[in-house]
């Protein structure tokens, strides 16, 4: 989870992927597209569960910062602070 404002998000179209990533051949490119489509599908059908679990982890990390699980997680509050600072630049 990384905090980001909507106006900082750029929609990436499949046809533009080659601008940002190299592929050995067209088969590799097509396989990558298929992987992305499968991931999007899984996100779509599990969106509420993903949000629920993300919120649960976020709350746990903040309430229990010294646990081994929290130490494996990003510092969400620091990321949120840095996001706000970035928007002020």
C-alpha positions as CSV (number, residue, x, y, z in Angstrom):
1,X,0.0,0.0,0.0
2,X,1.4,3.3,-1.0
3,X,-0.5,6.6,-0.5
4,X,-1.0,8.5,-3.7
5,X,-3.4,11.3,-4.8
6,X,-5.6,10.6,-7.8
7,X,-4.1,13.5,-9.8
8,X,-0.7,11.7,-9.6
9,X,-1.9,8.5,-11.2
10,X,-1.4,8.0,-14.9
11,X,-3.5,5.4,-16.8
12,X,-1.2,3.0,-18.5
13,X,-2.5,1.5,-21.7
14,X,-1.2,-1.9,-22.8
15,X,0.1,-0.5,-26.1
16,X,2.4,1.9,-24.1
17,X,4.0,-0.9,-22.0
18,X,7.0,-1.1,-24.4
19,X,7.9,2.5,-23.4
20,X,8.5,1.4,-19.8
21,X,9.6,-2.3,-20.0
22,X,11.6,-4.3,-22.4
23,X,10.3,-7.6,-23.8
24,X,12.4,-10.3,-25.5
25,X,9.8,-10.9,-28.1
26,X,6.0,-10.5,-28.9
27,X,5.2,-13.8,-27.1
28,X,6.7,-12.4,-23.9
29,X,4.8,-9.2,-24.4
30,X,1.5,-11.0,-24.9
31,X,2.1,-13.2,-21.9
32,X,2.7,-10.1,-19.8
33,X,-0.5,-8.6,-21.0
34,X,-2.4,-11.7,-20.1
35,X,-0.8,-11.7,-16.6
36,X,-1.9,-8.0,-16.1
37,X,-5.4,-8.9,-17.3
38,X,-5.6,-11.8,-14.9
39,X,-4.4,-9.7,-12.0
40,X,-6.9,-7.0,-12.8
41,X,-9.7,-9.6,-12.9
42,X,-8.7,-11.0,-9.5
43,X,-8.6,-7.5,-8.1
44,X,-12.0,-6.7,-9.5
45,X,-13.6,-9.8,-8.0
46,X,-11.9,-9.5,-4.6
47,X,-11.9,-5.7,-4.3
48,X,-13.9,-5.5,-1.0
49,X,-11.8,-8.3,0.6
50,X,-8.6,-6.6,-0.5
51,X,-9.8,-3.2,1.0
52,X,-10.9,-4.9,4.2
53,X,-7.6,-6.7,4.7
54,X,-5.6,-3.6,3.8
55,X,-7.4,-1.6,6.4
56,X,-6.9,-4.3,9.0
57,X,-3.2,-4.4,8.3
58,X,-3.0,-0.6,8.3
59,X,-4.7,-0.4,11.7
60,X,-2.6,-3.3,13.1
61,X,0.7,-1.7,12.0
62,X,-0.2,1.6,13.6
63,X,-1.5,0.1,16.8
64,X,1.4,-2.4,17.2
65,X,4.5,-0.8,15.7
66,X,7.0,-3.1,17.5
67,X,5.6,-6.5,16.4
68,X,7.5,-8.6,13.9
69,X,4.7,-8.3,11.5
70,X,4.7,-4.5,11.8
71,X,8.4,-4.4,11.2
72,X,7.9,-6.2,7.9
73,X,5.4,-3.6,6.8
74,X,5.9,-0.1,5.4
75,X,5.6,2.7,7.8
76,X,2.2,3.9,6.5
77,X,2.1,7.1,8.5
78,X,5.5,8.1,7.2
79,X,4.4,7.4,3.7
80,X,1.3,9.5,4.2
81,X,3.4,12.3,5.6
82,X,5.8,12.2,2.6
83,X,2.9,12.1,0.2
84,X,1.5,15.3,1.7
85,X,5.0,17.0,1.6
86,X,5.3,16.0,-2.1
87,X,2.0,17.6,-2.9
88,X,3.3,20.9,-1.4
89,X,6.3,21.1,-3.7
